[in-house]
Amino acid sequence: MDTLGITEEEQSEIFSTLAAVVLLSQVDGRSNGGDVPDTLDIVERAAFNLGVPVDSLSTLLGTYQEIVLALESRRAMLENPLHGIIYYTNGFVPRT
């Protein structure tokens, strides 16, 4: 990184951001049998690395998890043969 002219301060920022991304990649809203540290601990550490308030990051993750669950629920509903249709981006198409 020194060869590219990246200062020590910029390197520190890059590594802090990367650390936060790695930490947050462990948070998906589901338990995996205890292999991942407590979600609050992860969020606190990631927030520290990003330099943002824990509450802000928690709100963002909560919203993301709500969207993921809603999309999974919608996908399951649309794939259910009892609904009789599959939704495509160009409209509803009856199942045969």
N, C-alpha and C positions, 0 to 999 in steps of 0.2 A: 504494500500500500504506500510505503514511503516512496517507492519508485514512481508511482503514479501522482505523487504530489499531494497525497491526502494527509492532512495534519493529524496530530495526535488527538486533538479535540474531535475532529470529524470521525476518526477511527472509533473513538469511544462512543460517539452517537450511533454509529453503524452497529457496533457490537451490542449496545443497549437495546436498540430496536430489534435486532436479530434475536436476542435473548427473550424479549417479550413475545415475539412471534412463536418461538419454540415453546415457551411456556403456555401460551394460549392455544396452541395446537392440541394440547392435552385436554382441553375443556370442550365437551360436546353435549353436556346436559344429561348424560347417561352414566351409570356406574359400570365400571369394568372389573369388579371384583376386588377393588382396593389397590390396584397397581398404580393408580395415579394419586398424587397428594390431594389433600382437601382443596376443593375448588376455590374457596375464599383465599386460601394461602397463595394459590397460583395467581389469582386476580390481583392480590395485593403486591406480589412480586413483579408482575407484569406492569401494573400501574406505576410502580416505582421506576422501573426501567424506561417507561415511556414519558415519565414526568407529568402524569395526569392524575386527577383525583380518583380514588378507588370507586367512589359512587358513580362517576361518569362511565368508567369502564364496565362496571357491573350492569348498569342500565343498558349499555350498548350490547353486551353479551346476552342479557335477558331478552332483549328485542330480537336479536339474531336467532336465539333458540326458539322463541315463539314462532317466528317465520318458518324455520325448518320443520317444526312439528306440524304447523298448519299445512305446509306443502306435502309432507308425508301423508297426512290424513286425507288431503284432497286427492292425491295420487291413488291411495288405497280405495277411496270411494269411487273414483272414475274407472278403476280396473275391475270393480265388482260387477259380475255379470247381471246382477239383479237391477242395476241401473239402466241397462239396455243401450247405453250409448258410450262412445269414447270421444273425448274432447280433443280436437286438433286445433291448431292455431287459426285455421280458416273456418272454424265453425263446428257444429255438432254433426257427427256421422253415425247413422244407425248401424248397430251390429247386425251381422247376418248369421 
